[in-house]
Amino acid sequence: MASLCAGRALGLAGQGLTGSHASSRGLPAKPLVSRSPILAKTPPCIRNRDLQQALGISVPHRRRSEVCVRAASEEESSPPAGLVGEDAAAFDVSQQSTKSWAIFTGLLTGVLGLIYLVWIQPGAGLADDFLSTVESFSNNNPEATILLILFVFAVAHSGLAALRPKGEQLIGARAFRVIFALVSLPLAIVAVVYFINHRYDGIPLWDLRGVTGVHELVWTLNFISFYFLYPSTFNILEVAAVDEPKLHMWETGIMRITRHPQMVGQAIWCAAHTLWIGNSFMLVTSAGLMAHHLFGCWHGDKRLSNKYGEAFEIVKTRTSTFPMQAVWEGRQKLPADFYKEFLRAPYFAVTAFTLGAYYAHPIMQSASFYLGW
């Protein structure tokens, strides 16, 4: 019965009536059904006794409406079973446009070329000047330098994310995404290249690289970490602003395990690399990365709450930051065919990318050494 009568109708101020009864009695003509995105699909149920009498509703009808109210209250005490957020990593080939992907390829080529000329190019790019400035503040200490690089990236990345709602209102979603990418991507490149070049600097603390099984363990952990990529990164056309970027609220796939998969993936990656490298530079790098991602947990929840309100609160009650916590507490019910939420094209692409990144390590190291950062 609750599913038939879950509306937040006339007893709440601001959710009034619509139709002839309202207009004939001088009541404001407002929608009968709540505007809440969670409740908008359910029929209304009247629960204000005085208003029912004023409208001439009979006692039997009034009693039925009171039952509706009690049932609705009971239903509101537990999250609805259906999805409130979006299905993550869904990919339909029939919905893809050759034109969109051609534009994406052209934009990617152009942006990377521009970044190389303006930012990366040895002796001419601005990255050399940026890094020199950072090193002047850190007194050329590798640990302090990587922390400053990560701090600048975090401020720019999270700061622009916080400004996104107002920025999109001023210049549009696509233009703001372009600015976001042109700021975040160059700073990320500096962080990655500096890390590769200085990963064995600092004070040695342990060396387990010769221990049997350690390489296999590190490889496996690193491989798994990439499956915790934030689902929005799968929307590549949105990332490149070919499609209009949106702030999505995902609820399936990896989100059932943790509401902040990128943080968990970063933690796994840091654990693997710290185990393998075992020095002070790696420890400091991992601490800086995790500090930013832990802040991102709070910041991401805040942004989703501001945008989706009640809907996000429902998603929050049945997901968790700590992996699997919502599952063992009974707040998240994994479907019997849960594994199918990972048998999707984006995850096959992640698998190929992860293997490619591993085998491309020598190329990445050579390119980083060439830049000399």
Residue pairs with C-beta under 8 A, 6 or more apart in sequence:
1 67
1 68
1 71
2 68
2 71
2 72
2 74
2 75
3 42
3 75
4 42
4 43
4 68
5 42
5 43
5 44
5 45
5 65
5 67
5 68
5 69
5 71
5 72
6 39
6 42
6 43
6 45
6 71
6 72
6 75
6 76
7 32
7 33
7 34
7 39
7 42
7 43
7 44
7 45
7 72
8 15
8 34
8 36
8 39
8 72
9 15
9 17
9 32
9 33
9 34
9 44
9 45
9 46
9 47
10 16
10 17
10 32
10 46
10 47
10 48
10 51
11 46
11 47
11 48
11 51
11 69
14 30
15 30
15 31
15 34
15 35
16 22
16 27
16 28
16 29
16 30
16 31
16 32
17 27
17 28
17 29
17 30
17 32
18 29
18 30
18 31
18 32
19 29
19 32
21 27
21 55
22 28
22 29
22 30
23 29
25 54
25 55
32 44
33 39
33 40
33 42
33 43
33 44
34 40
34 44
36 310
37 84
37 308
37 310
37 311
38 80
38 84
38 310
38 311
38 314
45 65
45 68
45 69
45 72
46 52
46 57
46 62
46 65
46 68
47 65
47 66
47 68
47 69
49 62
49 66
52 61
52 62
52 65
53 62
57 65
79 314
79 317
79 318
79 331
80 314
81 333
83 251
83 252
84 249
84 251
84 311
84 314
84 315
85 248
85 249
85 250
85 251
85 252
85 255
85 311
85 315
86 248
86 249
86 250
86 251
86 252
87 250
87 251
87 252
87 253
87 341
88 231
88 234
88 250
88 251
88 252
88 253
88 254
88 255
88 341
89 231
89 234
89 252
89 253
89 254
89 341
89 342
89 344
89 346
89 347
90 344
91 234
91 344
91 345
91 346
93 345
100 237
100 242
100 243
101 237
103 242
104 236
104 237
104 240
104 242
107 240
107 241
107 242
108 240
111 181
111 182
111 185
115 182
115 185
115 186
115 189
116 125
117 124
117 125
118 125
118 126
119 125
119 126
119 127
119 186
119 189
120 127
120 186
120 189
120 371
122 128
122 370
122 371
122 372
127 186
127 189
127 190
127 371
127 373
128 373
130 190
131 145
131 149
131 190
131 194
131 373
134 145
134 148
134 149
134 152
135 145
137 144
137 148
138 144
138 145
138 147
138 148
142 198
142 201
142 202
142 281
143 201
143 202
143 280
143 281
143 284
145 194
145 198
146 191
146 194
146 195
146 198
146 281
146 284
146 285
146 288
147 284
147 288
149 187
149 190
149 191
149 194
150 191
150 285
150 288
150 289
150 292
151 288
152 187
153 184
153 187
153 188
153 191
153 292
154 291
154 292
154 295
156 183
156 184
156 187
157 183
157 184
157 187
157 292
158 292
158 295
158 296
158 299
160 167
160 179
160 180
160 183
160 184
161 180
161 299
161 303
162 299
162 303
164 176
164 180
164 247
164 303
165 306
165 307
167 176
167 179
168 176
170 176
171 179
173 241
173 244
173 245
173 246
174 241
174 244
174 245
175 241
176 245
177 238
177 239
177 241
177 245
178 241
181 239
181 240
181 241
190 373
192 368
193 367
193 368
193 371
193 373
194 373
195 285
196 364
196 365
196 368
197 368
197 369
197 371
197 372
197 373
198 281
199 277
199 281
199 282
199 285
200 277
200 279
200 281
201 279
201 281
202 279
202 280
202 281
202 282
202 284
203 279
203 280
204 278
204 279
205 278
205 279
205 280
205 283
206 278
207 278
208 214
208 275
208 276
208 278
209 215
209 276
214 275
214 276
215 276
217 272
217 275
218 272
218 273
218 275
218 276
219 358
221 268
221 269
221 271
221 272
222 268
222 269
222 272
222 273
222 354
222 358
223 354
223 358
224 268
225 265
225 266
225 268
225 269
225 272
226 265
226 350
226 353
226 354
226 357
227 254
227 265
227 342
227 347
227 350
228 254
228 258
228 261
228 262
228 264
228 265
228 268
229 254
229 261
229 262
229 265
229 350
230 261
230 262
231 248
231 250
231 253
231 254
231 255
231 261
232 238
232 239
232 248
232 250
233 239
234 346
235 243
235 248
237 243
238 244
238 245
238 246
239 245
247 303
247 304
247 307
249 304
249 307
249 308
249 311
249 312
249 315
251 315
251 319
252 341
253 341
253 342
253 344
254 261
254 342
255 261
255 319
256 319
256 326
256 327
256 332
256 334
256 338
256 341
257 264
257 323
257 324
257 327
258 264
258 319
258 320
258 321
258 322
258 323
258 324
259 297
259 301
259 315
259 316
259 319
259 320
259 321
260 293
260 296
260 297
260 300
260 321
262 293
262 296
263 290
263 293
263 294
263 296
263 297
263 321
264 323
266 289
266 290
266 293
267 290
267 293
270 285
270 286
270 289
270 290
271 286
273 282
273 286
274 282
274 283
274 286
297 321
301 312
301 316
304 312
304 315
305 312
305 313
305 316
308 315
317 331
318 326
318 331
318 332
319 326
319 331
319 332
320 326
320 329
320 331
320 332
326 332
327 334
335 341
357 364
